[in-house]
Amino acid sequence: MSSSLIVPRRTLGRRMAKHKTLYLFLLPAMAVCLVFFYRPMFGLVMAFQDYSITKGLAGSPFVGLKHFAEFLANKDFYASLRNTLVINGLNIAIGFPLPIILALSINAISDGPFKKTAQTISYLPHFISWVVVAGLMYRILDAQSGVVNLGLKALGGQPVPFLRQPQSFWPLITIVAILKDLGWNTIIFLAALSSIDVEQYEAAIVDGASGWQRLSHVTLPGIAPVIGLMFIFTIGMIFSANGNVSFDAIFNMRNALVRDTANTIDYYIYQEGVGQNRMSFAAAVGMAQSVVSFAIVMGANALSRRIRGYGAF
């Protein structure tokens, strides 16, 4: 091969020099990540210490894996683990496919005011604070004056104390969390649907494909990578503080009467760290939570690569 046809390999420095403007735009985001995400990770050292505010990280004595062994022997931790898995599991099983279905339904509607109104109404609840949502739920489901129980009384039934029954908390928090974020998650799948080439639908129509066949052979395969990516992230957040049902939801919806089914790992960390001032213990639980979440993401990604041939990274 002639030497004139050999293209010199660009080094990282040359690529950065060529695209220096784009890299400059990345600097603010990188600074935010370093300050608010990576810098606090140095505090994980307290998980291996008996941390004291007066002594600080440098002066607090190291105790090794003492706190890890302690929470693994604590029955309250396993109760919170069970609640976390059940609540987030229900949210994934029911809440993950619903935004896809809603996106397909909205996408099938012709462009017009009805379509825009449906989109707006569906995603507006995402912007309502959990404090407001919890307040509304307590008013609607109140045993004496709530709309639901007033309707039950009018039909001859007995009032049901939904928010005071431990067995009611799991389905209740699942329904409320799904309704709050249903429209917001739908936006992602609507964006994926808009990227499908229209010519594929035209070719399918020419070939005589029915609506169901166009859905199963064009639409769903077209958004399959996005569905897989979102599923990996959703599975990975099953133990996360910003997971499928967030700490804000649990903190505002729970009460002392439903603590047996409402206390999740995130609330357990808050209760031990802030409520009991056991910072090192809470850091150990949080560190274990992050490690398990990371392992789940990596496992889900590897499984996706094996089954579908691609993953999130």
Backbone hydrogen bonds, N-H to C=O, Kabsch-Sander energy under -0.5 kcal/mol:
donor,donor_aa,acceptor,acceptor_aa,energy
5,L,2,S,-1.5
6,I,3,S,-0.9
7,V,5,L,-0.5
15,R,11,T,-2.2
16,M,12,L,-2.5
17,A,13,G,-2.2
18,K,14,R,-2.2
19,H,15,R,-2.1
20,K,17,A,-0.9
23,Y,19,H,-2.0
24,L,20,K,-2.0
25,F,21,T,-1.5
26,L,22,L,-0.9
27,L,23,Y,-0.9
27,L,24,L,-0.6
29,A,25,F,-0.5
30,M,26,L,-2.6
31,A,27,L,-2.6
32,V,28,P,-2.2
33,C,29,A,-2.2
34,L,30,M,-2.4
35,V,31,A,-2.4
36,F,32,V,-2.8
37,F,33,C,-1.9
38,Y,33,C,-2.2
39,R,34,L,-2.3
41,M,38,Y,-0.9
42,F,39,R,-1.7
43,G,40,P,-1.8
44,L,41,M,-1.6
45,V,42,F,-1.4
46,M,43,G,-1.8
47,A,44,L,-1.9
48,F,45,V,-1.7
49,Q,46,M,-1.5
50,D,61,P,-2.3
51,Y,49,Q,-1.0
56,G,52,S,-2.7
59,G,55,K,-1.1
60,S,56,G,-1.5
63,V,48,F,-2.9
64,G,48,F,-1.1
66,K,63,V,-1.0
69,A,65,L,-2.3
70,E,66,K,-1.8
71,F,67,H,-2.3
72,L,68,F,-1.7
73,A,69,A,-0.7
73,A,70,E,-0.7
74,N,71,F,-1.0
75,K,73,A,-0.5
77,F,74,N,-0.6
78,Y,74,N,-1.1
79,A,75,K,-1.9
80,S,76,D,-2.1
81,L,77,F,-2.3
82,R,78,Y,-2.3
83,N,79,A,-2.2
84,T,80,S,-2.3
85,L,81,L,-2.4
86,V,82,R,-2.5
87,I,83,N,-2.7
88,N,84,T,-2.4
89,G,85,L,-2.0
90,L,86,V,-2.6
91,N,87,I,-2.0
92,I,88,N,-2.2
93,A,89,G,-2.7
94,I,90,L,-2.4
95,G,90,L,-0.6
95,G,91,N,-1.7
96,F,92,I,-1.5
98,L,94,I,-0.8
100,I,96,F,-0.6
101,I,97,P,-2.2
102,L,98,L,-2.8
103,A,99,P,-2.5
104,L,100,I,-2.3
105,S,101,I,-2.1
106,I,102,L,-2.7
107,N,103,A,-2.5
108,A,104,L,-1.2
109,I,105,S,-0.6
109,I,106,I,-1.1
116,K,112,G,-1.9
117,T,113,P,-2.5
118,A,114,F,-2.5
119,Q,115,K,-2.1
120,T,116,K,-2.3
121,I,117,T,-2.7
122,S,118,A,-1.8
123,Y,119,Q,-1.7
124,L,120,T,-1.4
126,H,123,Y,-0.9
127,F,124,L,-1.9
128,I,125,P,-1.4
133,V,129,S,-2.4
134,A,130,W,-2.7
135,G,131,V,-1.9
136,L,132,V,-2.4
137,M,133,V,-2.3
138,Y,134,A,-2.4
139,R,135,G,-1.7
140,I,136,L,-2.9
141,L,137,M,-2.6
142,D,139,R,-0.6
146,G,142,D,-1.4
148,V,140,I,-1.7
149,N,140,I,-0.5
150,L,146,G,-2.3
151,G,147,V,-2.0
152,L,148,V,-1.9
153,K,149,N,-2.4
154,A,150,L,-2.1
155,L,151,G,-1.4
156,G,153,K,-1.6
157,G,152,L,-3.1
162,F,160,V,-2.1
164,R,161,P,-1.9
165,Q,161,P,-0.6
165,Q,162,F,-0.8
168,S,165,Q,-1.4
169,F,165,Q,-0.6
169,F,166,P,-1.0
170,W,166,P,-0.6
172,L,168,S,-1.9
173,I,169,F,-2.9
174,T,170,W,-1.8
175,I,171,P,-2.3
176,V,172,L,-2.4
177,A,173,I,-2.3
178,I,174,T,-2.2
179,L,175,I,-2.4
180,K,176,V,-2.0
181,D,177,A,-1.7
182,L,178,I,-1.3
183,G,122,S,-1.1
185,N,181,D,-2.2
186,T,182,L,-1.3
187,I,183,G,-1.0
187,I,184,W,-0.7
188,I,184,W,-0.6
188,I,185,N,-0.6
189,F,185,N,-1.0
190,L,186,T,-2.3
191,A,187,I,-2.2
192,A,188,I,-1.6
193,L,189,F,-2.3
194,S,190,L,-1.9
195,S,191,A,-0.6
195,S,192,A,-0.8
196,I,193,L,-1.2
200,Q,197,D,-1.3
201,Y,197,D,-0.7
201,Y,198,V,-0.5
202,E,198,V,-2.1
203,A,199,E,-2.5
204,A,200,Q,-1.9
205,I,201,Y,-2.4
206,V,202,E,-2.2
207,D,203,A,-1.8
208,G,205,I,-1.5
209,A,204,A,-2.8
214,R,210,S,-2.4
215,L,211,G,-1.9
216,S,212,W,-2.5
217,H,213,Q,-2.2
218,V,214,R,-1.7
219,T,214,R,-2.2
220,L,215,L,-2.7
222,G,218,V,-1.5
223,I,219,T,-1.5
224,A,220,L,-0.7
227,I,223,I,-2.4
228,G,224,A,-2.8
229,L,225,P,-2.3
230,M,226,V,-2.7
231,F,227,I,-2.2
232,I,228,G,-2.1
233,F,229,L,-2.1
234,T,230,M,-2.5
235,I,231,F,-2.8
236,G,232,I,-2.2
237,M,233,F,-1.2
238,I,235,I,-1.5
239,F,236,G,-0.5
240,S,237,M,-0.7
243,G,240,S,-1.4
244,N,237,M,-0.5
246,S,244,N,-0.5
247,F,241,A,-1.5
250,I,246,S,-1.7
251,F,247,F,-3.1
252,N,248,D,-1.9
253,M,249,A,-2.0
254,R,250,I,-2.2
258,V,255,N,-1.3
259,R,256,A,-0.9
261,T,258,V,-1.3
262,A,258,V,-1.3
263,N,259,R,-1.8
264,T,262,A,-0.8
265,I,80,S,-0.6
268,Y,264,T,-2.5
269,I,265,I,-2.5
270,Y,266,D,-2.1
271,Q,267,Y,-2.9
272,E,268,Y,-2.3
273,G,269,I,-2.9
274,V,270,Y,-2.2
275,G,270,Y,-1.6
276,Q,271,Q,-1.3
278,R,272,E,-2.4
279,M,277,N,-0.7
282,A,278,R,-2.4
283,A,279,M,-2.4
284,A,280,S,-2.0
285,V,281,F,-2.0
286,G,282,A,-2.6
287,M,283,A,-2.4
288,A,284,A,-2.2
289,Q,285,V,-2.3
290,S,286,G,-2.1
291,V,287,M,-2.3
292,V,288,A,-2.3
293,S,289,Q,-2.2
294,F,290,S,-2.5
295,A,291,V,-2.2
296,I,292,V,-2.2
297,V,293,S,-2.3
298,M,294,F,-2.4
299,G,295,A,-2.4
300,A,296,I,-2.9
301,N,297,V,-2.4
302,A,298,M,-2.4
303,L,299,G,-2.3
304,S,300,A,-2.1
305,R,301,N,-2.2
306,R,302,A,-1.9
307,I,303,L,-2.4
308,R,304,S,-2.8
309,G,304,S,-0.9
309,G,305,R,-0.7
310,Y,304,S,-0.8
